[in-house]
């Protein structure tokens, strides 16, 4: 492996999002299908310029502000039944948040509970916090919550068609706020394909595994109720659906897929 090229590609990926990396972060996010030691990369690490350090300090400040808002939400959301994992995704999760950014959320529910939990959580957001809605003016979405990825524990694995470098980053950079039954590690372990893009990050993130798909006597009750709620909500959303992907066990509402732009960007750099 050409370590210099791997380091340059990793830095370029992050630069696409205007996010300069410190040496330890370059090692962590190294774009490589196999693990590489920190010592093997040291001589290829650049020195951050003063303006880059100032940028990181600014991004960190806004990220901390938004995290405090997120944890206030968790104080309420932890009482909702059926919630297994709530995590930050996107810019806030990776400490690359500007003042105007919203807070993207991943929500994982117990099996066959997604469409029962979703209206409860959305109601909580609407009543107690600022929630982003489709078509909202970006100026008004500062610090708004955007729950754009929903899964139940039967659907933790990212579909084959969505597997790429960008999605691998999105999987590994999520920041758990509420985690029950080791669901976070179950999610990571269900997506081992990410190590073909980011072997270091996968190795350092994955720690253990505990299955979250346990049978309960409530299953016989919640399955038909969840299906009924899915039908109602799907029919309501149907006229507005464009690129969203919605099923009984998952819902991908995120429209900002940078996989193609980032791939073209990296190819044009001729690294």
N, C-alpha and C positions, 0 to 999 in steps of 0.2 A: 504493500500500500504506500502511496505517496502521501506522507504525513503533511507536507507543506500544502498540497492541493486540498486535502481534507480540511485543514485549518482555514484556508482562504475561502473555501466554499461555505463553511460554517459561519464565518464572519459576514460573508456576502448575503447569506440567507437572512441573518439578523438585521443587516443594514437595509434590506428591503422594507423592513418595518421600522426603520430609523431607531434601532435599539442596539447601541454599542455594547459589546460583551467584555467582561473581565476575564482574565486567564482561566480561572476555575470554571466559568460558565462555558467557555470555548471547549474545554475538556468534556464537560457534562453533555453539551449539545453537539458534540462532534458528529458530523454526518459521515457515518461509517457502518458497514454491516458487521464489524467485529470490534470488540473492546480494545482500547488503546490506553496505555498508562499515561499518567500526567507527565512523568519525566521524559517520555518519548516525544512530547510535543513542546516542551518548554522553549526550545530555541526558535520555534516558529511563531511564538506569541508576540504580537505588536504591543507597543506601549500606548495606552489611551491618552488622547490629547485632553488638555484642560477643559475645552468646550464639551467634550464627550462626557467627562466626569460630571460637569455641571448639569448636563442633560439627564444623566442617570439619577442624580440627586433630586432633580425636579420631578422626574417620573416616579421615583420612590415615594416622595411626599404625597403626591396625588393618589398613588396606590394605597398608601396607609389610610388616607381619608376615606376611600371607598370601602376598604376592608372593615373599618369601624362600622360603617352603615350596614354592611353585609352581616356582621355578627349581631347587630341589633335585630335584624330580620330573623336570624336563627333562634334568638330567645323566644320567639313566638312559634316559628315553624317546627321546632322540636316537639311540640305537642300534637302535631298532625299525625293521625294514624297512617300506617302504610309507607312512611318515608324511610328509605334506607340510606340514601346518600344525597347531600346537597353540596355542590362544589362550584367554585368560580371557574370560568373558562375565559379564553380570549386574553385581551391586553391586561386586565387586572390580575389574572392568575399568574402572569409571567413578569409582573412588576413593570409593565410598559404602558402605564395608564396616564393619559393626559387629563386635564381638568374637565374637558367636555364629555369624556367617555361615559357610557352606561356600564352596567354590571351584568355580564352574561352568566347564566346559570345552567348547570347540568343537574337534573333531578332524576334519581333512580328510586323506583318504588318496589315494594314487595311484589311477588308474582301475581299477575292478573289484577293489579290494583291501580295501574297507571291512570285510567280514565275516571276512577273514583277519587283519587288524590288530587288530580289536576284542578278541578273546579274549586276545591277547598283552598289549595295553595294560591291560586289566582285571586280568589276572593280576599284572602289575607293580604296579599300585595296591594290590591286595589284600595282596601280600607285603611291600611296603616302606613303604606309606603308609596313611592312614586314608581309606577309601572309603565314600561314602554309598550305602545300599541303599534301595529302595522300602520305605516303612513305618517307617523308622528314627525313633526319638525325636529331635526337633529338638535337644534338650539335648545329645545325643551326637554331633551332626554338626558341631560347631565345628571348623573347619579341615579338614573332610573334603572329598575330591574328588568332584565330581558330573559325570561326563562325559555330558551330556544332549543334545548335538547332534553328530551324526556325518554327514559328507558325503564323497563321493569327488569328484574333480575333474570328473566328468561331471554333477554335480548341485549346482553352486555357486549357482544362481539360486533365490531364495526363491519358492515357489509363489504364484500370483496370489491365492489365498484368504487367504494370511497377510500380505499387503502392507497395512500401515497405519502410523500414526505411531509406535506402540509398537515394532513390528518394525524400522522404519527406525532408531530409536535403538539397538536391540539390534545391528543390523548394523554401524553406524558406530562404536559404542563398544567393539567387541572389541579386546583388547590381545594382540598376537602374542607368544608366548614362544619358539616355534620356527617358522621360516619357510623353506621350501625352494622353489626354482624360482619365486620371486615369487608364491607362491600367495595370500598375503594381498591383494596388489593385484588379482590375478585375481578373488578373491572380491568385492572392492569393485566392480570394473568390471563384474562379472556382475550387479550389483544397482543399476543406474543409476536405477531407479524411486525410490530413496530421496531423490533430489534434489528430487522434487516435494513432499516434506515438510520436508527439512532441507538446503536448497541450499548454505548456507555450510559446513556440516560435510562434505558430500560433496565440494565443491570443495577444501577444505583437506586432506581425507583421501586423495583419489585423486591418484596421481602418475604412474603409468605402467602398462603392461600387458605381460605376457609369458605366452604360452599355456603351460599346464601339461599339456595333453592330448597327449602325444607317444606315438607307437606304439612298442612294444618287442616283441622276439621272445618275451618272457615272457608277453605278453598271451594267446597261445593256451593257455598252461598255467594262468594264474591265473583266467581267466574261469570255467571249469568248477569249479575248486576253490572260488572265492569263492561261486559259486551254491550249491554243496553246503553250505558253511558257513552261508550265509544260511538255507537251509531248516532245518538243524538248530537254529540259534539262534532262528529265528522260531517254530518249533514249541514250543521250550522256553518262550518268552515269551508265547505265545498265550493261555494261561489268565489271565494277569495284565494283558493289554492293556486299557486303558480309553480315554483320550484320546490316547495315543501314535500317531504316524504313522510307519510303518515300511515301507521298500521296499528294493529291491536296491541302490540307490545313495544312500540317505539314511535317517536315523533321528532323529526328533524325540521325545525323551523328556521334554522340559521341560513340566511341567503348569501352571506359573504364567504364564498369559497375561493380562496386564493391559490388553489393547487395549480391551475393552469398558468396564471400570471407568474407565479414564483418559479415554476419549471422553465418557462420561457426566459425569465430574467437570468437564471443560473446558466442556461445554455448559451445565452448571448455574451456571457462573461468569458467564455472559452477557458474555463479553469481545468 
